Amino acid sequence: MLALDLHDVTKTYRGRVQALRGVSISVREGEIFGLLGPNGAGKSTLVKIVMTVVRPTSARGTVLGAPVGTQDVLERVGYLPEHHRFPPYLTGRQVVDFFGALCKVPRAVRRPRTDALLGLVGMRDWADRRVTTYSKGMQQRIGIATALINDPRLVVLDEPTDGVDPVGRREIRDMLLRIRAEGRTVLVNSHLLSEVEMVADRVAIISKGTTIAQGSIDELTRDSHRFEIEASGGPESLPLAGSMVAGRESPDRPGLRTYVVPTREAADAQPAIDALRAAGAVIVRVERARETLEDLFVRSVVDEHGRSVPGAARP
């Protein structure tokens, strides 16, 4: 079942600026889905349409089974905006409780839920300190707790690790995995591609207001899967299955060559290893490799002239 099923979403501001020109994404229930794109690509506009903050020019599809734009569905959606601000005079516990009240969560329910969520995000020991004393990472944790206070089925997080140090980013990644383990769907809008790559089940790349790629990272990088075999004393090339696999010399490691076998199956790389051993080479490293999400992203949003594709398009 799909938590988000959006088709041909368009948004034109003031009749001139086309922020979205036909975006389509499908987010399955119980997965972490990464929404990626260069600045101005329309990601935030799409998130605001899902949250009914912005009315689309046109759209088809559903959010948690309800038509796009249905406000009642927000009772089952948790949201953390990118530039969130909390009342500085409140403690972390009070912030989470306050957002629970805004979501009409009964007091008898939100008090124990607040305590449980503070434990989930690792903020129980600092819960009674004012948010003005919190680091950026601690504020993000409290923000995630506020997004979960209404016990949502869909959690929408806009740049949840932006400005957070490496330790904090790792802790937030772990939180996202725990949220998914509870059966919730997580939509993450982020420009930190390495962070998304570590947690996302599937991603969509948006550029110039349209969806240019969608699927699991494994699916989207299928053609780049390979085995890299590094060896010393190997020949310049290896004859394999009627073709030659050239060995690339390592510029900083004299005497070592790297042979790239374009395959995702370990069995298909064995003939190259056997050939190297038969030639008297010493195998130093065998590694399965593929294109990174960053490589995929850059390749997807660069035009034929090698320039970055701009985000918003004007007619």
C-alpha positions, 0 to 999 in steps of 0.5 A: 500500500502507498502512503503517498501516491502523487501524480502530475503535481504542478505549481505556478506562482503568480502565473509565471514561475513554475515551481513544479511542472509535473512531479510524480512520486510513490512512497510505500508504507513502512519505508524511509523515502528520500526526496532529493534535488538541487536548490530551487528544484521544488522539493519544499513546495511539494512538501508544503502541498502534502501538508496543505500549506500550499495549494497546487495548481493541479495534482492527482493522487492521495496522501494516506488514502485521502485526496491531495489537499485533504486537511483531515488527513493531517491528524495522521501526519507528523511534520518537522519543517526545516526552519522550525522555532520553539518558544525560548521560555519553554523546556523540551518537555513543555515543547513536546507537550505543547505540540501535542495539545496543538494536535488535540492529543488528550492530556492523559495520553500526551503526558506519558507519550511525551516522556516516551518520545523524549526517551526515544530521541535521547533527550530525557536527561535534558527534558526540563532545561529550556530550549535556549540551552540546547545545541542544534542537534538537541533542538532537532531531536526535540523537533522529531519528538514533536513530529511524533507526538500525534502518533502519525502514520506518515512522518515528514522531515525537512532537512532533519540533520542540517547543521548537526555535527557528525555524532548528532547526525548518526543519532538522528539516523538511528532514530529514523530507523527506529521510527521505521521499525515501528511501522511508520513511513518517513519522508526525508527532504535533504541535501545531505546525500550521504546521510540519505544513502545510509537510511533510505529504502527508496529515493526520488530526484527532482530537478527543474520541477519534474521527477527525473529518477525514482527507485531504490539506490540499488535499482538506480545504480544497477548499471554501475555495479562492478568488482574492483580487483587490485593486484601487484605484479599483474599483466596490463590486461586480462582476457575475459569472455572474449574481451580484455579487461585493462588494468589501471595503474595506481598513481600513488601505489607503484606496482599495483593495478586495478582491474574493473569487472562490470558485474554485480555477481561474485561468480562472474568476477572469479575468472579474473581472479583466477587469471591473475593468480595464474599470471603470478599476481598477488591479489591485494584487494577485491571489492564490490563497488557501485555508483554512490548516491552523490554520483547518481545525483550529480549525473542526473542533474547535469545537462549535456554541457556539464552545467548544473541544471537550475531548479525552478524553471521560468517559461 
